[in-house]
Amino acid sequence: MAKKKSSTEMDTKKETMEEKQVDSEIQEKEEELKPEKLDEALDASEPEEEEDGTSRDEKSKKKSTEIKLFNRWSFESLEVPDPSLERYINLNPVIIPHSGGKHEHKRFWKTLHVSFVERFINKILAPGLVRRRIKGRGSAWNAGKKQKILGIIQNAFTIIEQKTGDNPLQVLIDAIVNAAPREETTKISLGGISYQTAVDIAPQRRVDLAIRLLVQGAVGQTYNSLKTIDECIANEIIYAARNDQNSRAIKRKDEMERIAISAR
């Protein structure tokens, strides 16, 4: 009889222990389902926001979907120092600066739809831009070889990044702004008499002239030189961005403005 009593007591103790465990689990679940606890759980599951108001997930998505030139150089945080040229330097991001000539024969499309990097490349391809210095190797030596020029520009931008430590796109923008002349001369004829007079330059023509002067200065240095065209383009852009007199584009720009001042 004593053994039976002890076994029944043990069974009752086990049942009471199990009932207590079940009750404690039910209470925990009820507490988790309370609105306050739910809000805390949702807050913890939400991505953390940083100081600028964007979450880490959003930043990672932006980094993965960001368009970069040659998948290396970002177009973000680019600035045009001259306010008068902001509308005429296209900062739209592109991976490969090649539009297939869609802007051809369409007025002002190069400003609205063509990246400034592509305009620089197209100017290198233009025949007759630089005078012939070596027999059999004129200015049309690279005409039509855009794939080759894309590789040259990529190497030149790599050299610029190594030498300056800055974004080569921003360095090119600074070079264009510094090499853009503000005044030039035009020929006026009256009654059989012709003379030169100074005129202001429109913003779009300023950008065109700056790109042309940069290309002429860079490609002109490759003749009778041991330096490659990549190094010449990189050096010309760096000197022009610093407004250095070693740049042929800066020298030509100062000469044009000096002649215009004398013709006022």
Secondary structure, 3 states (H helix, E strand, C coil): CHHHHHHHHHHHHHHHHHHHHHHHHHHHHHHHCCHHHHHHHHHHHCCCECCCCCEHHHHHHHHHHCCEECCCEECCCCCCCCHHHHHHCCCCCCCCCCCCCCCCCCCCHHHHHCCHHHHHHHHHHCCCCCCCCECCECHHHHCCCHHHHHHHHHHHHHHHHHHHCCCHHHHHHHHHHHHCCCEEEEEEEECCEEEEEEEECCHHHHHHHHHHHHHHHHHHCCCCCCCCHHHHHHHHHHHHHCCCCCCHHHHHHHHHHHHHHHCC
